[in-house]
Amino acid sequence: MAVQLDPQLLEILACPCPEHAPLKAGTASDPRADYLTCTSCGRSFPVREGIPVLLLDEAVEPTDG
């Protein structure tokens, strides 16, 4: 299932990493995944029941390769 967020909300959300980069829906390997991925650091944050969990402890680190 793809992330369904209001486009205006997605526009103002940012990664909690120091760069505070914008987020995009999905992951690099699955654009329909229920995650938001940082355009700078590559961390993916889960979206649970329509709510983005923007905590670094909950993030999935990018994989090399």
C-alpha positions as CSV (number, residue, x, y, z in Angstrom):
1,M,0.0,0.0,0.0
2,A,1.3,3.4,-0.9
3,V,1.5,6.3,1.7
4,Q,-1.6,8.4,1.5
5,L,-0.7,11.8,3.0
6,D,-2.0,15.3,2.2
7,P,0.4,16.8,-0.3
8,Q,0.6,20.0,1.8
9,L,1.6,17.9,4.8
10,L,4.2,16.0,2.9
11,E,5.6,19.3,1.6
12,I,6.3,20.6,5.2
13,L,7.5,17.4,6.8
14,A,11.3,17.0,7.1
15,C,13.7,14.4,8.2
16,P,14.8,14.8,11.9
17,C,18.5,14.4,10.8
18,P,20.6,17.5,11.0
19,E,20.1,18.3,7.3
20,H,16.3,18.5,7.8
21,A,15.9,17.4,4.2
22,P,12.5,16.8,2.5
23,L,10.9,13.4,2.6
24,K,9.5,11.4,-0.3
25,A,6.9,8.6,-0.2
26,G,8.1,5.0,-0.3
27,T,11.6,3.5,-0.2
28,A,14.4,3.3,-2.8
29,S,13.6,-0.4,-3.4
30,D,9.7,-0.1,-3.1
31,P,8.1,3.2,-4.0
32,R,4.7,1.9,-2.7
33,A,6.0,1.0,0.8
34,D,4.5,2.6,3.9
35,Y,7.6,4.6,4.6
36,L,8.8,8.2,4.0
37,T,12.4,8.4,2.9
38,C,14.8,11.3,3.5
39,T,16.2,12.7,0.2
40,S,19.5,13.5,2.0
41,C,20.5,10.8,4.4
42,G,18.4,8.0,2.9
43,R,16.8,6.9,6.2
44,S,13.2,5.5,5.8
45,F,10.6,6.3,8.4
46,P,7.5,4.1,8.9
47,V,4.0,5.4,8.4
48,R,1.7,3.5,10.9
49,E,-2.0,3.9,10.5
50,G,-1.5,7.0,8.4
51,I,0.8,8.7,11.0
52,P,4.5,9.3,10.0
53,V,6.8,8.1,12.8
54,L,9.7,10.6,12.4
55,L,12.0,9.3,15.1
56,L,15.6,8.5,14.3
57,D,15.3,5.4,16.6
58,E,12.5,4.1,14.4
59,A,14.3,4.8,11.1
60,V,15.5,2.1,8.8
61,E,19.1,2.9,7.7
62,P,19.8,2.8,4.0
63,T,21.6,-0.2,2.7
64,D,24.6,0.0,0.5
65,G,24.5,-1.7,-2.9
